[in-house]
Amino acid sequence: MFDTKSKILVVDDYPALVTLTRHKLLKKGYEVITAQNGQDALELVRTEYPDLVISDVDMPIMNGHELCSKIKNDSRLCQIPVILVAGVVTTEYLMDGIASGADNYLTKPYDDETLFAKIDELLSTPIQPYHEKEEYEVTIENRKYNIKADVGHLMNLFVSTYKNTLAQNVKLEKIKQEVDSINQELEYAKSEHEKLIQNIFPHKIADSLLAYGNVTPERYDDVTIMFTDFDGFSKVVASITPENLIESLSFYFDEFDIYADQHNLIKIKTIGDSYMAAGGLPERTQTHPIDTVLTALKMQHFISKISEKASSTIPFFPLRIGIHTGPAVVGVIGKRRFAYDIWGTTVNIASRLEQHADNNGINISENTYLRIKQFFDCESRGEIETHNLGKISMYYVKRIKEEFSEDEDGLFPNRLFVHNYNMLVKNPVSKGN
């Protein structure tokens, strides 16, 4: 038995509205698909054949009027009803909508009763093919419009829009009285929800997933990848309880998360005792090689302090760190269990650098070295043969240069470091200079 539920396409470039409308329609038993602009929506209409389209008017790439016109002028799609949604229904908006073939209009904000009444009416009433309608030339406010509509359709559209406007005015006073309380509740729920999502995905990625169910993969010409790994971890695992294992990893990784967040890095994932983070994404920056090395120095310092204070509950593990800068592809995989991940040779090189690092060493590639050498003392290791990737020029990061360091150990930047760093943000130099 095939699914006979009505399928509705919701089109809007504002993720929160898409999510809200989608949830309402799903609760009513409709199947729902979504798009963030008219161009994406048109592709879905041509492949999914929805029973109804609800589209915002003001959108990038292709607006609602253009989308509606393309649907109504396609003989295969013209009987799909279209509801256009606008913040304010001006004469121009309404007439452009009629000219494009819109079957009804909604004004924001609209209530559930009005929304579902229009949906029920359009799904239960056969739509006359657009090309069969008689064309009229109408002049309103000194502007001419060519429209295809019968008198009944025009009257229905005008009356429906008028009744919608009256209903909104009647409820406006009540909405104003309730809005403060509702906003407080929504703000609290939104805050809690965002905190949870932000622990898993960057903000931009989370918004796209919630609204559209997918994230378009992006190619980055310039990111910095960091891998860390604990030496001797596998040997210790067999001798400790599962609870102690999780407690130990959380002890280390929670601290790593703090350092990554302080320097605008994104934690990509942990695999066993390996920690992977990246700088320069999802927001592109010029300082990500420096940010990543500063993070690595803090990790290294943290591990050094742990080695001096042995604990009976938290085992000490020497840390290896590998860092490389280069291009990569970033995206989200999975349909039910999403994973934000990164791919490319840059990832493989960073992993090899970690594998060839000494205990408590920060091993970086030449690409990264050329971007951070102004600020950090480094030691060349020459070219080292690696598995499947051949010889790679490697460097150990020792510390922040003395003239840029706030402390004797070269861990914390001073004001001169910060000044030059900010100048790099404002006036980026060519890579490698």
KAFENTA-V893739 format. One line per field, one symbol per residue. phi: phi as a letter, one per 40 degrees, with the letter a starting at -180 (. if undefined). psi: psi as a letter, one per 30 degrees, with the letter a starting at -180 (. if undefined). burial: # if it has 9 or more other ideal C-beta (glycine too) atoms within 8 Angstrom, else .. A space follows every 50 residues. Layout:
BEGIN
phi = ???
psi = ???
burial = ???
END
This chain:
BEGIN
phi = .ccbccbbcbbacbdccccccdccccccgccbbbabacccccccccbbfc cabbbcccacgacccccccccccbdcbccccbbcbbcbccdccccccccc hdcabbbccbccccdccccdccccbdccdccccccbbbbbfgbcbbbbac ccccccccccccccccccccccccccccccccccccccccccccdccccb bcdcccdccccbgabcdbcbcabbbbbbaccgcdccdcbbcdcccccccc dcccccccccccbgcbccabbgccbbbabgacccbcbcccdccccccccd ccccccccbcbcbbccbcbbbbbabicabbabbhbbbcbcaabhcdcccd ccccccccdgbbbbccdcdccbccbbcbbcbgcbcbcgbgcbcbbcccac ddcbbcbccgbbccccdcccccccccbcccdgc
psi = klkgkkkkkkjkgjeeeeeeeeeeeeffglkklllfleeeeeeeefefil fkkjklejlldkleeeeeeeefgjffffgjkkkkklekjleeeeeeeeef gkflkkkkklleeeefeeeeeeffkkkkkeffkkklkkjkhgkkkjkjkl eeeeeeeeeeeeeeeeeeeefeeeeeefeeeeeeeeeeeeeeeeeeeffe lleeeeeeeeefglkkkkkkfjlkkkklkkkgeeeeefglleeeeeeeee eeeeeeeeeeefghlkkelkjcgkkklklglfkklfgeeeeeeeeeeeee eeeeeeffikkffjkkkkkkkkkkkallkkaklleejkkklklleeeeee eeeefgklkgkjjlleeeeffffefkklkkfakkklkfgakkklkkkelk kefgkflffhekkaeeeeeeeeeeeeiklkkf.
burial = ......######..#.###.##.###...#.#######.#######.#.# #######.#..#############..##.#######..#...######## #######..##..###.##.###...####..#....#......#####. ..##..#..##..##.##..#...#..................#..##.. ##..#####.##.....#.#.##########.#..#...#...##.###. ###.###.##..#.####.#...########...#.############## ####.##.........################.....#.###.#.##### #######..#############..####..#..#.#..#..######.## #..##....##.##..##.##..##........
END
